[in-house]
Amino acid sequence: MASAQVAIFPVERNGETVRLGLIAGLALVAYALLWPAATGDMRHFLVPWLDTILERGRVGAFAAPFSNYTPPYLYLLALVSPLASVVPKIGVIKALSVAGTVGLAFAVRRLLNVAGSHRAAEAAVWLLLVPSIAINGAGWGQCDAFWSAACVMAVAAAIERRALAMMLWFGLAIAFKAQAVFLAPFIAQRLIVNRAPLWLWPVPALVYAAAMLPAAVAGWPVADLFTIYLHQAAWGPDFIGNAANPWSVVAFFAPRAGMAWTWVGYVAALVAAVAYLVTWRRSDAEPRSTIALALLSALLIPFFLPKMHERFFFLADVLAFVLLFARSDRRSLVLFVLVEGSSIAAIAGLMLNIALAPVIGCAMTGAAILLLAFDGAAPAAAVDDRGRRLAYCRTA
């Protein structure tokens, strides 16, 4: 019997290797098809930023503001800028984005390993083929994979109850993109449930400051470094949003009148965050349910906020994918279809100029939120007053 097992095991391993290789091959084909795309963002923003780095030098470029992104992404762009001597500039930008996507795949593998999944390696490869993720990197050359990878690592640290690591990763995510704040209700919930010391709360701000330091030393005005996200919020005064959320409905029926009511969205997002904390303030959860709570946070905040772009549910797409592999049940499949389908609808609306598409996506996002919040997709465990876990309970 032992000899038979020894003979069979390499076959199983070889079969898995072949399967993963085929998936990776499909990803290469998909990325090759997406590679020629050149978006307006690349032509009007990313390529000029790269030009500035090439003209002023990898350090000298940071002597003055030249981008409305925070420096961490620009550091990476400067790092790969020498490739522009042998690769077209758009190719350099996309290569960096795809590298970020690969990093995101490793983060997903880490999270699934922490959650106890035996399909972590397979999921990491399949992630490369998720449409919204492939388009974001190989098609659009965006950097959403970087901050999302840091958020995924923060969720993994939360499951392991490593609060400091969670806050460090979350701080790194915030330093890359303001959208990382969508995970803030989840982060706060974990700190509250685990009775984390108060000194941990400002850690993300310290990480942000540390990430800005190299640019500040190079000459970038400190005041500008700490107000970049405020400048981003002021961008596009006539833009009400094209993400799969209720503001796409407003944009479809009353775009001009709706601009006077965007404040309602900010209030609603704040109320939703508070409701999230109140509802789960005493809830602890096993690993897969912790992922579900993180997904709910990543969906809830951008759902209510105005001025959201079609790719702002990127983290939710990733976490829905992770939950699918972690749970491997019908409910998680439905959730993934709803979340990813809503992102695809918003992307299609942008690329094909179909204003109704994100409206349909809004209904899908709303359904996913309801399923998570009320249909038991994020079951809780009761905890006593000392924060100790007592028992897990799943709703029907």
Secondary structure by P-SEA (a helix, b strand, c coil): caaaaaaaaaaaaaaaaaaaaaaaaaaaaaaaaacccccccccccaaaaaaaaaaacccccccccccccccaaaaaaaaaccccccccaaaaaaaaaaaaaaaaaaaaaaaaaaacccaaaaaaaaaaaaaaaaaaccccccaaaaaaaaaaaaaaaaaacaaaaaaaaaaaaaaaccccccaaaaaaaaaaaacccccccaaaaaaaaaaaaaaaaacccaaaaaaaaaaaaacccccccccccaaaaaaacccccccccaaaaaaaaaaaaaaaaaacccccccaaaaaaaaaaaaccccccccccccccaaaaaaaaaaaaaacccaaaaaaaaaaaaaaaaaaaaaaacccaaaaaaaaaaaaaaaaacccccbbbbbbcccccccbbbbcc
